[in-house]
């Protein structure tokens, strides 16, 4: 990797991530549409290196071409001493590439560790047998019924995995049966909307562009908006006041810092609780406007494709 390639990736990923963040913030107020725009932005960032290698480069010259220099005489060429060559591993490009690989490996390793942890927790957890918790999934077909288990390793409800996925409940929450409708509606909304898949894709994008602060911001906003979208979807079957009280109760016992990054915990932290409660209590339609989202993502793709081909 060279400085030119790093700067090129930084500029291009910043423009795409910034445009996606701005579009999701200003073009719509519906949480579900905001998440869809952010998902499209993440997928465009994932495709950015592929587009850069697949399309013919559009070269942009920032300096004038070099002028011809007079040829040196043979005696002058003979007196020139070649500069000492540095070791291949000590070149700036090799050092820069090593630093990028180190950052990408750390983020990827954390994701892999989170997946392994969730797999172990789910395998060792006990199946939930309480009728209040099983009621929301009793009418689902067996192929769509998630694995509902109780684990003392989790600090609050969370869901993960490809549909039908798994829902993990902590023992303290399991004892409060009146919260079952709200929590199950939220976690089922995550699984039906495939939020976990896009969370993993976002982590992969983060591993590629870990040097870009805007990509970190995009990942954080996508997680927050995914929770708000699940809230909006859950309100179709749950009373708003009950749902808000359940969210406040979960926020009183936030998830620890060691929660696997591959999970989607329902509990809100102090930074996002206020915005989520405000979004819950506003009676805004949760229906999607596919044309608005498709137009926005299409516009981002039309800008990102030629942008990826530019070479300075």
Secondary structure, 3 states (H helix, E strand, C coil): CCHHHHHHHHHHHHHHHHHHHHHHHHCCCCHHHHHHHHHHHHHHHHHHHHHHHHCCCEECCCCCCCCCCCCCCHHHHHHCCCCCCCCHHHCHHHHHHHHHHHHHHHHHHHHHHHHHHHHHHHHHCEECCCHHHHHHHHCCCHHHCCEEEECCCCCCCEEECCCCCEEEECHHHHHCHHHHHHHHHHHHHHHHCCHHHHHHHHHHHHHHCCCCHHHHHHHHHHHHHHHHHHHHHHCCCCCHHHHHHHHHHHHCCCCCCCCCCCCEECCCCCCCHHHHHHHHHCCCCCCCCHHHHHHHHHHHHHHHHHHHHEEC
